[in-house]
Amino acid sequence: MRLKKSRKPALLNQTATRLLSAAALCVASPLGLASSDGWTWNLTPYLFAADLGADIKIGEVSIDTDISFDELLENLDSGAMGMLSARNDRWVIALDATYMKLSDKESSSVSGPFGRTTLDGAVESTSRLWIYQPMVGYLLIDDALKLDVYGSLRYTRLRSNLEVTITTSGAVFAGGERQARADAEWTDLVVGTHFRLPLLERWYFEGLADIGTGNDSDLSYQVLAALQWQFSDAMSVNVGYRYLYQDFEKDSFRWEATYSGLLAGLSFRF
């Protein structure tokens, strides 16, 4: 079965497109902008060592799957993650971007018009995931504790393909193959906060939390806690933990997923 591509929520996605286009221009020429008076730029490529738990429904086919980070690495075909930010006095703009392509041949359970089974290898799924989050923030507390509040848009695009093969026979599990495909995109309006607290010389504790919702998206939120070691004026290392939750449903497509695990990044300041 094939699902038609979902229509964009007009207002949210038009706004997201404009913000993403502006952020792309910033990414394309950060060194030129860095010379502008008052601007300080940070570029942080990072690795999110996430476990993925997902409840996916496409048409009449539903699967529950849990993938550990080790399995995620085995099934990761390609991926890129990073954040670019710029600060001028109390204002900050940033773009967090994630892309992953996953291929999974395992599922904890699968159900559909053929019934329900827990057979290993019954489902082969391929998913491509894009998450872009442009942000605009303001430094609310500027003391030993630095605290920003921000508003953002979290744009998600997901392309999923499920190949279901049931090899058993009988009245319930009649066997055979099923295919289900979906291409969905949605945008959440998000509000959040970020803080940075000094611990020891060149050591800092950072935290971030936000929550959002949008058309057809019931809820999304994330929390992050990390230690930062500023080993030079221009470079730092960040190690922490991140948890991201998304719940989206439209027509006959549902995506409820949690990503959780260690995060490590290297920041460049210019």
Phi and psi in degrees as GROMACS dihedral restraints (atoms count N, CA, C in turn):
[ dihedral_restraints ]
;  ai    aj    ak    al  type     phi  dphi    fc
    3     4     5     6     1  -131.3    20    10
    4     5     6     7     1   129.2    20    10
    6     7     8     9     1   -93.7    20    10
    7     8     9    10     1   143.1    20    10
    9    10    11    12     1   -71.4    20    10
   10    11    12    13     1   148.0    20    10
   12    13    14    15     1   -62.6    20    10
   13    14    15    16     1   133.3    20    10
   15    16    17    18     1   -71.3    20    10
   16    17    18    19     1   146.8    20    10
   18    19    20    21     1   -74.6    20    10
   19    20    21    22     1   148.0    20    10
   21    22    23    24     1   -73.0    20    10
   22    23    24    25     1   140.8    20    10
   24    25    26    27     1   -66.7    20    10
   25    26    27    28     1   109.0    20    10
   27    28    29    30     1   -54.1    20    10
   28    29    30    31     1   -57.3    20    10
   30    31    32    33     1   -65.1    20    10
   31    32    33    34     1   -47.0    20    10
   33    34    35    36     1   -63.8    20    10
   34    35    36    37     1   -44.7    20    10
   36    37    38    39     1   -75.1    20    10
   37    38    39    40     1   -29.3    20    10
   39    40    41    42     1   -64.1    20    10
   40    41    42    43     1   -43.3    20    10
   42    43    44    45     1   -64.6    20    10
   43    44    45    46     1   -42.4    20    10
   45    46    47    48     1   -61.8    20    10
   46    47    48    49     1   -41.1    20    10
   48    49    50    51     1   -62.0    20    10
   49    50    51    52     1   -41.9    20    10
   51    52    53    54     1   -65.2    20    10
   52    53    54    55     1   -44.1    20    10
   54    55    56    57     1   -66.1    20    10
   55    56    57    58     1   -41.2    20    10
   57    58    59    60     1   -65.8    20    10
   58    59    60    61     1   -36.0    20    10
   60    61    62    63     1   -65.6    20    10
   61    62    63    64     1   -41.6    20    10
   63    64    65    66     1   -64.7    20    10
   64    65    66    67     1   -41.5    20    10
   66    67    68    69     1   -65.1    20    10
   67    68    69    70     1   -36.5    20    10
   69    70    71    72     1   -63.8    20    10
   70    71    72    73     1   -37.4    20    10
   72    73    74    75     1   -63.7    20    10
   73    74    75    76     1   -38.7    20    10
   75    76    77    78     1   -63.7    20    10
   76    77    78    79     1   -42.8    20    10
   78    79    80    81     1   -65.1    20    10
   79    80    81    82     1   -35.1    20    10
   81    82    83    84     1   -69.3    20    10
   82    83    84    85     1   -25.9    20    10
   84    85    86    87     1  -139.8    20    10
   85    86    87    88     1    52.1    20    10
   87    88    89    90     1   -66.9    20    10
   88    89    90    91     1   -33.6    20    10
   90    91    92    93     1   -66.9    20    10
   91    92    93    94     1   -36.3    20    10
   93    94    95    96     1   -67.3    20    10
   94    95    96    97     1   -40.5    20    10
   96    97    98    99     1   -71.8    20    10
   97    98    99   100     1   -28.6    20    10
   99   100   101   102     1   -62.4    20    10
  100   101   102   103     1   -24.3    20    10
  102   103   104   105     1   -79.3    20    10
  103   104   105   106     1   -10.5    20    10
  105   106   107   108     1   -64.7    20    10
  106   107   108   109     1   144.6    20    10
  108   109   110   111     1   -59.8    20    10
  109   110   111   112     1   128.6    20    10
  111   112   113   114     1    89.4    20    10
  112   113   114   115     1   -11.6    20    10
  114   115   116   117     1   -90.1    20    10
  115   116   117   118     1   131.7    20    10
  117   118   119   120     1  -121.3    20    10
  118   119   120   121     1   127.5    20    10
  120   121   122   123     1  -110.0    20    10
  121   122   123   124     1   146.3    20    10
  123   124   125   126     1  -133.3    20    10
  124   125   126   127     1   130.3    20    10
  126   127   128   129     1  -118.4    20    10
  127   128   129   130     1   124.1    20    10
  129   130   131   132     1  -130.1    20    10
  130   131   132   133     1    95.6    20    10
  132   133   134   135     1   -73.4    20    10
  133   134   135   136     1   140.2    20    10
  135   136   137   138     1  -145.8    20    10
  136   137   138   139     1   165.0    20    10
  138   139   140   141     1  -117.1    20    10
  139   140   141   142     1   126.2    20    10
  141   142   143   144     1  -105.5    20    10
  142   143   144   145     1   101.2    20    10
  144   145   146   147     1   -82.8    20    10
  145   146   147   148     1    75.3    20    10
  147   148   149   150     1   -96.7    20    10
  148   149   150   151     1   142.3    20    10
  150   151   152   153     1   -86.2    20    10
  151   152   153   154     1   141.5    20    10
  153   154   155   156     1  -117.9    20    10
  154   155   156   157     1   124.6    20    10
  156   157   158   159     1  -119.8    20    10
  157   158   159   160     1   125.4    20    10
  159   160   161   162     1  -140.1    20    10
  160   161   162   163     1   142.7    20    10
  162   163   164   165     1  -113.7    20    10
  163   164   165   166     1   109.6    20    10
  165   166   167   168     1  -117.1    20    10
  166   167   168   169     1   132.9    20    10
  168   169   170   171     1  -131.7    20    10
  169   170   171   172     1   123.1    20    10
  171   172   173   174     1  -128.5    20    10
  172   173   174   175     1   109.7    20    10
  174   175   176   177     1    62.7    20    10
  175   176   177   178     1  -122.2    20    10
  177   178   179   180     1   -95.1    20    10
  178   179   180   181     1     2.3    20    10
  180   181   182   183     1  -106.9    20    10
  181   182   183   184     1   129.0    20    10
  183   184   185   186     1  -128.8    20    10
  184   185   186   187     1   141.6    20    10
  186   187   188   189     1  -136.0    20    10
  187   188   189   190     1   149.2    20    10
  189   190   191   192     1  -113.7    20    10
  190   191   192   193     1   128.4    20    10
  192   193   194   195     1  -139.7    20    10
  193   194   195   196     1   144.2    20    10
  195   196   197   198     1  -131.0    20    10
  196   197   198   199     1   121.1    20    10
  198   199   200   201     1  -121.8    20    10
  199   200   201   202     1   120.0    20    10
  201   202   203   204     1   -73.3    20    10
  202   203   204   205     1   167.9    20    10
  204   205   206   207     1   -63.0    20    10
  205   206   207   208     1   -37.8    20    10
  207   208   209   210     1   -59.8    20    10
  208   209   210   211     1   -44.4    20    10
  210   211   212   213     1   -68.4    20    10
  211   212   213   214     1   -34.9    20    10
  213   214   215   216     1   -62.0    20    10
  214   215   216   217     1   -42.1    20    10
  216   217   218   219     1   -63.2    20    10
  217   218   219   220     1   -40.6    20    10
  219   220   221   222     1   -63.6    20    10
  220   221   222   223     1   -35.1    20    10
  222   223   224   225     1   -95.4    20    10
  223   224   225   226     1    -3.0    20    10
  225   226   227   228     1   -79.7    20    10
  226   227   228   229     1   113.3    20    10
  228   229   230   231     1   -79.7    20    10
  229   230   231   232     1   -39.1    20    10
  231   232   233   234     1  -163.5    20    10
  232   233   234   235     1   160.7    20    10
  234   235   236   237     1  -174.6    20    10
  235   236   237   238     1   156.1    20    10
  237   238   239   240     1  -153.9    20    10
  238   239   240   241     1   138.4    20    10
  240   241   242   243     1  -142.2    20    10
  241   242   243   244     1   143.3    20    10
  243   244   245   246     1  -177.5    20    10
  244   245   246   247     1   163.0    20    10
  246   247   248   249     1  -133.9    20    10
  247   248   249   250     1   137.7    20    10
  249   250   251   252     1  -121.9    20    10
  250   251   252   253     1   129.6    20    10
  252   253   254   255     1  -136.9    20    10
  253   254   255   256     1   155.6    20    10
  255   256   257   258     1  -140.6    20    10
  256   257   258   259     1   135.8    20    10
  258   259   260   261     1  -125.1    20    10
  259   260   261   262     1   136.6    20    10
  261   262   263   264     1  -137.3    20    10
  262   263   264   265     1   108.2    20    10
  264   265   266   267     1    58.4    20    10
  265   266   267   268     1  -118.7    20    10
  267   268   269   270     1   -93.4    20    10
  268   269   270   271     1    -5.1    20    10
  270   271   272   273     1   -98.3    20    10
  271   272   273   274     1   144.6    20    10
  273   274   275   276     1  -139.3    20    10
  274   275   276   277     1   139.4    20    10
  276   277   278   279     1  -122.2    20    10
  277   278   279   280     1   148.5    20    10
  279   280   281   282     1  -154.5    20    10
  280   281   282   283     1   158.7    20    10
  282   283   284   285     1  -137.6    20    10
  283   284   285   286     1   121.5    20    10
  285   286   287   288     1  -107.3    20    10
  286   287   288   289     1   127.6    20    10
  288   289   290   291     1  -132.2    20    10
  289   290   291   292     1   137.1    20    10
  291   292   293   294     1  -136.9    20    10
  292   293   294   295     1   135.3    20    10
  294   295   296   297     1  -135.1    20    10
  295   296   297   298     1   133.6    20    10
  297   298   299   300     1  -142.9    20    10
  298   299   300   301     1   142.7    20    10
  300   301   302   303     1  -122.7    20    10
  301   302   303   304     1   119.9    20    10
  303   304   305   306     1  -118.6    20    10
  304   305   306   307     1   141.2    20    10
  306   307   308   309     1  -126.7    20    10
  307   308   309   310     1   119.4    20    10
  309   310   311   312     1  -126.5    20    10
  310   311   312   313     1   132.8    20    10
  312   313   314   315     1  -111.6    20    10
  313   314   315   316     1    15.5    20    10
  315   316   317   318     1  -128.5    20    10
  316   317   318   319     1   152.5    20    10
  318   319   320   321     1  -154.2    20    10
  319   320   321   322     1   150.1    20    10
  321   322   323   324     1   -75.5    20    10
  322   323   324   325     1   -31.5    20    10
  324   325   326   327     1  -161.8    20    10
  325   326   327   328     1   156.3    20    10
  327   328   329   330     1  -142.5    20    10
  328   329   330   331     1   141.6    20    10
  330   331   332   333     1  -138.1    20    10
  331   332   333   334     1   159.1    20    10
  333   334   335   336     1   176.1    20    10
  334   335   336   337     1  -159.2    20    10
  336   337   338   339     1   -65.8    20    10
  337   338   339   340     1   -13.3    20    10
  339   340   341   342     1   -91.9    20    10
  340   341   342   343     1    -0.8    20    10
  342   343   344   345     1   109.2    20    10
  343   344   345   346     1  -151.1    20    10
  345   346   347   348     1  -134.5    20    10
  346   347   348   349     1   138.2    20    10
  348   349   350   351     1  -146.4    20    10
  349   350   351   352     1   158.6    20    10
  351   352   353   354     1  -116.6    20    10
  352   353   354   355     1    23.9    20    10
  354   355   356   357     1   -64.5    20    10
  355   356   357   358     1   130.9    20    10
  357   358   359   360     1   -66.8    20    10
  358   359   360   361     1   140.8    20    10
  360   361   362   363     1    76.7    20    10
  361   362   363   364     1    10.2    20    10
  363   364   365   366     1   -71.3    20    10
  364   365   366   367     1   -23.7    20    10
  366   367   368   369     1  -124.7    20    10
  367   368   369   370     1   133.7    20    10
  369   370   371   372     1  -114.8    20    10
  370   371   372   373     1   116.0    20    10
  372   373   374   375     1  -118.2    20    10
  373   374   375   376     1   144.5    20    10
  375   376   377   378     1  -128.3    20    10
  376   377   378   379     1   126.6    20    10
  378   379   380   381     1  -131.4    20    10
  379   380   381   382     1   137.7    20    10
  381   382   383   384     1  -115.9    20    10
  382   383   384   385     1   129.9    20    10
  384   385   386   387     1  -128.8    20    10
  385   386   387   388     1   127.2    20    10
  387   388   389   390     1  -119.9    20    10
  388   389   390   391     1   130.3    20    10
  390   391   392   393     1  -131.0    20    10
  391   392   393   394     1   119.1    20    10
  393   394   395   396     1  -120.3    20    10
  394   395   396   397     1   131.3    20    10
  396   397   398   399     1  -133.9    20    10
  397   398   399   400     1    92.3    20    10
  399   400   401   402     1   -77.5    20    10
  400   401   402   403     1   140.8    20    10
  402   403   404   405     1  -134.3    20    10
  403   404   405   406     1   147.7    20    10
  405   406   407   408     1  -128.8    20    10
  406   407   408   409     1   123.4    20    10
  408   409   410   411     1  -129.8    20    10
  409   410   411   412     1   167.4    20    10
  411   412   413   414     1  -135.9    20    10
  412   413   414   415     1   133.4    20    10
  414   415   416   417     1   -76.4    20    10
  415   416   417   418     1   104.5    20    10
  417   418   419   420     1   -83.6    20    10
  418   419   420   421     1   -39.0    20    10
  420   421   422   423     1  -122.1    20    10
  421   422   423   424     1   122.0    20    10
  423   424   425   426     1  -123.2    20    10
  424   425   426   427     1    77.1    20    10
  426   427   428   429     1  -135.5    20    10
  427   428   429   430     1  -151.2    20    10
  429   430   431   432     1   -57.0    20    10
  430   431   432   433     1   -41.1    20    10
  432   433   434   435     1   -86.2    20    10
  433   434   435   436     1   125.1    20    10
  435   436   437   438     1  -104.0    20    10
  436   437   438   439     1   124.2    20    10
  438   439   440   441     1  -132.4    20    10
  439   440   441   442     1   120.8    20    10
  441   442   443   444     1  -104.8    20    10
  442   443   444   445     1   146.8    20    10
  444   445   446   447     1  -114.7    20    10
  445   446   447   448     1   145.6    20    10
  447   448   449   450     1  -146.9    20    10
  448   449   450   451     1   157.5    20    10
  450   451   452   453     1  -118.7    20    10
  451   452   453   454     1   148.6    20    10
  453   454   455   456     1  -157.5    20    10
  454   455   456   457     1   172.9    20    10
  456   457   458   459     1  -119.5    20    10
  457   458   459   460     1   130.5    20    10
  459   460   461   462     1  -108.7    20    10
  460   461   462   463     1   102.4    20    10
  462   463   464   465     1   -93.4    20    10
  463   464   465   466     1   128.4    20    10
  465   466   467   468     1  -126.3    20    10
  466   467   468   469     1   133.7    20    10
  468   469   470   471     1  -126.1    20    10
  469   470   471   472     1   133.1    20    10
  471   472   473   474     1  -133.0    20    10
  472   473   474   475     1   128.8    20    10
  474   475   476   477     1  -119.3    20    10
  475   476   477   478     1   117.5    20    10
  477   478   479   480     1  -121.7    20    10
  478   479   480   481     1   142.4    20    10
  480   481   482   483     1  -135.9    20    10
  481   482   483   484     1   121.2    20    10
  483   484   485   486     1  -113.5    20    10
  484   485   486   487     1   129.0    20    10
  486   487   488   489     1  -114.9    20    10
  487   488   489   490     1   110.5    20    10
  489   490   491   492     1  -105.5    20    10
  490   491   492   493     1   124.2    20    10
  492   493   494   495     1  -125.6    20    10
  493   494   495   496     1   115.3    20    10
  495   496   497   498     1  -107.5    20    10
  496   497   498   499     1   116.3    20    10
  498   499   500   501     1   -97.6    20    10
  499   500   501   502     1    -7.8    20    10
  501   502   503   504     1   -82.2    20    10
  502   503   504   505     1   170.2    20    10
  504   505   506   507     1  -130.8    20    10
  505   506   507   508     1   162.8    20    10
  507   508   509   510     1   138.5    20    10
  508   509   510   511     1  -179.4    20    10
  510   511   512   513     1   -69.1    20    10
  511   512   513   514     1   -34.5    20    10
  513   514   515   516     1   -86.9    20    10
  514   515   516   517     1   -53.8    20    10
  516   517   518   519     1  -104.1    20    10
  517   518   519   520     1    89.8    20    10
  519   520   521   522     1   -77.4    20    10
  520   521   522   523     1    -6.3    20    10
  522   523   524   525     1    82.2    20    10
  523   524   525   526     1   176.9    20    10
  525   526   527   528     1   106.7    20    10
  526   527   528   529     1  -172.5    20    10
  528   529   530   531     1  -125.7    20    10
  529   530   531   532     1   149.0    20    10
  531   532   533   534     1  -135.0    20    10
  532   533   534   535     1   150.0    20    10
  534   535   536   537     1  -127.7    20    10
  535   536   537   538     1   142.1    20    10
  537   538   539   540     1  -144.8    20    10
  538   539   540   541     1   132.8    20    10
  540   541   542   543     1  -133.0    20    10
  541   542   543   544     1   147.9    20    10
  543   544   545   546     1  -151.2    20    10
  544   545   546   547     1   147.6    20    10
  546   547   548   549     1  -133.8    20    10
  547   548   549   550     1   107.9    20    10
  549   550   551   552     1  -127.6    20    10
  550   551   552   553     1   152.4    20    10
  552   553   554   555     1  -146.2    20    10
  553   554   555   556     1   145.8    20    10
  555   556   557   558     1  -154.6    20    10
  556   557   558   559     1   162.0    20    10
  558   559   560   561     1  -132.7    20    10
  559   560   561   562     1   128.1    20    10
  561   562   563   564     1  -101.9    20    10
  562   563   564   565     1   138.4    20    10
  564   565   566   567     1   -82.2    20    10
  565   566   567   568     1   128.6    20    10
  567   568   569   570     1  -129.1    20    10
  568   569   570   571     1   140.6    20    10
  570   571   572   573     1  -126.0    20    10
  571   572   573   574     1   147.6    20    10
  573   574   575   576     1  -164.4    20    10
  574   575   576   577     1  -177.0    20    10
  576   577   578   579     1  -143.3    20    10
  577   578   579   580     1   152.0    20    10
  579   580   581   582     1  -139.5    20    10
  580   581   582   583     1   136.5    20    10
  582   583   584   585     1  -133.8    20    10
  583   584   585   586     1   159.6    20    10
  585   586   587   588     1  -141.3    20    10
  586   587   588   589     1   123.7    20    10
  588   589   590   591     1  -126.2    20    10
  589   590   591   592     1   125.7    20    10
  591   592   593   594     1   -70.5    20    10
  592   593   594   595     1   140.7    20    10
  594   595   596   597     1  -111.4    20    10
  595   596   597   598     1   -68.2    20    10
  597   598   599   600     1  -124.6    20    10
  598   599   600   601     1   179.9    20    10
  600   601   602   603     1   -60.1    20    10
  601   602   603   604     1   121.2    20    10
  603   604   605   606     1    71.5    20    10
  604   605   606   607     1     6.7    20    10
  606   607   608   609     1  -114.9    20    10
  607   608   609   610     1   137.3    20    10
  609   610   611   612     1  -138.8    20    10
  610   611   612   613     1   154.7    20    10
  612   613   614   615     1  -113.0    20    10
  613   614   615   616     1   129.5    20    10
  615   616   617   618     1  -120.9    20    10
  616   617   618   619     1   146.8    20    10
  618   619   620   621     1  -143.2    20    10
  619   620   621   622     1   151.4    20    10
  621   622   623   624     1  -146.1    20    10
  622   623   624   625     1   142.0    20    10
  624   625   626   627     1  -149.8    20    10
  625   626   627   628     1   136.8    20    10
  627   628   629   630     1  -149.3    20    10
  628   629   630   631     1   165.4    20    10
  630   631   632   633     1  -147.2    20    10
  631   632   633   634     1   144.4    20    10
  633   634   635   636     1  -153.1    20    10
  634   635   636   637     1   167.2    20    10
  636   637   638   639     1  -155.5    20    10
  637   638   639   640     1   165.8    20    10
  639   640   641   642     1  -166.7    20    10
  640   641   642   643     1  -172.1    20    10
  642   643   644   645     1   -61.6    20    10
  643   644   645   646     1   122.6    20    10
  645   646   647   648     1    70.3    20    10
  646   647   648   649     1    -3.9    20    10
  648   649   650   651     1  -105.2    20    10
  649   650   651   652     1   112.6    20    10
  651   652   653   654     1   -67.8    20    10
  652   653   654   655     1   -44.6    20    10
  654   655   656   657     1  -165.5    20    10
  655   656   657   658     1   143.8    20    10
  657   658   659   660     1  -146.0    20    10
  658   659   660   661     1   145.0    20    10
  660   661   662   663     1  -157.7    20    10
  661   662   663   664     1   161.3    20    10
  663   664   665   666     1  -148.8    20    10
  664   665   666   667     1   151.4    20    10
  666   667   668   669     1  -133.6    20    10
  667   668   669   670     1   147.3    20    10
  669   670   671   672     1  -145.4    20    10
  670   671   672   673     1   136.7    20    10
  672   673   674   675     1  -135.0    20    10
  673   674   675   676     1   133.5    20    10
  675   676   677   678     1  -150.4    20    10
  676   677   678   679     1   152.3    20    10
  678   679   680   681     1  -100.0    20    10
  679   680   681   682     1   139.0    20    10
  681   682   683   684     1  -123.0    20    10
  682   683   684   685     1   131.3    20    10
  684   685   686   687     1  -112.4    20    10
  685   686   687   688     1   111.7    20    10
  687   688   689   690     1   -89.5    20    10
  688   689   690   691     1    85.2    20    10
  690   691   692   693     1   -83.0    20    10
  691   692   693   694     1    -8.4    20    10
  693   694   695   696     1  -154.2    20    10
  694   695   696   697     1   170.9    20    10
  696   697   698   699     1   -64.9    20    10
  697   698   699   700     1   -25.2    20    10
  699   700   701   702     1  -107.4    20    10
  700   701   702   703     1    -9.9    20    10
  702   703   704   705     1  -139.7    20    10
  703   704   705   706     1   148.5    20    10
  705   706   707   708     1  -150.0    20    10
  706   707   708   709     1   158.7    20    10
  708   709   710   711     1  -114.9    20    10
  709   710   711   712     1   136.9    20    10
  711   712   713   714     1  -123.4    20    10
  712   713   714   715     1   131.3    20    10
  714   715   716   717     1  -134.8    20    10
  715   716   717   718     1   130.0    20    10
  717   718   719   720     1  -166.5    20    10
  718   719   720   721     1  -158.6    20    10
  720   721   722   723     1  -131.6    20    10
  721   722   723   724     1   138.4    20    10
  723   724   725   726     1  -132.0    20    10
  724   725   726   727     1   142.7    20    10
  726   727   728   729     1  -133.2    20    10
  727   728   729   730     1   125.9    20    10
  729   730   731   732     1  -129.9    20    10
  730   731   732   733     1   132.4    20    10
  732   733   734   735     1  -124.7    20    10
  733   734   735   736     1   137.8    20    10
  735   736   737   738     1  -136.4    20    10
  736   737   738   739     1   139.5    20    10
  738   739   740   741     1  -137.9    20    10
  739   740   741   742     1   107.8    20    10
  741   742   743   744     1  -132.7    20    10
  742   743   744   745     1   138.5    20    10
  744   745   746   747     1  -150.7    20    10
  745   746   747   748     1   129.2    20    10
  747   748   749   750     1  -149.4    20    10
  748   749   750   751     1   132.0    20    10
  750   751   752   753     1    54.6    20    10
  751   752   753   754     1  -121.6    20    10
  753   754   755   756     1  -104.1    20    10
  754   755   756   757     1    20.6    20    10
  756   757   758   759     1  -117.1    20    10
  757   758   759   760     1   133.5    20    10
  759   760   761   762     1  -136.4    20    10
  760   761   762   763     1   138.2    20    10
  762   763   764   765     1  -137.6    20    10
  763   764   765   766     1   107.8    20    10
  765   766   767   768     1  -121.9    20    10
  766   767   768   769     1   115.4    20    10
  768   769   770   771     1  -142.4    20    10
  769   770   771   772     1   149.1    20    10
  771   772   773   774     1  -124.8    20    10
  772   773   774   775     1   136.0    20    10
  774   775   776   777     1  -119.4    20    10
  775   776   777   778     1   124.3    20    10
  777   778   779   780     1  -147.0    20    10
  778   779   780   781     1   139.7    20    10
  780   781   782   783     1   159.6    20    10
  781   782   783   784     1  -173.2    20    10
  783   784   785   786     1   -73.3    20    10
  784   785   786   787     1   149.6    20    10
  786   787   788   789     1  -131.5    20    10
  787   788   789   790     1   135.4    20    10
  789   790   791   792     1  -138.7    20    10
  790   791   792   793     1   135.5    20    10
  792   793   794   795     1  -146.9    20    10
  793   794   795   796     1   161.3    20    10
  795   796   797   798     1  -122.4    20    10
  796   797   798   799     1   120.6    20    10
  798   799   800   801     1  -102.2    20    10
  799   800   801   802     1   139.1    20    10
  801   802   803   804     1  -118.6    20    10
  802   803   804   805     1   125.5    20    10
  804   805   806   807     1  -107.1    20    10
  805   806   807   808     1   133.4    20    10
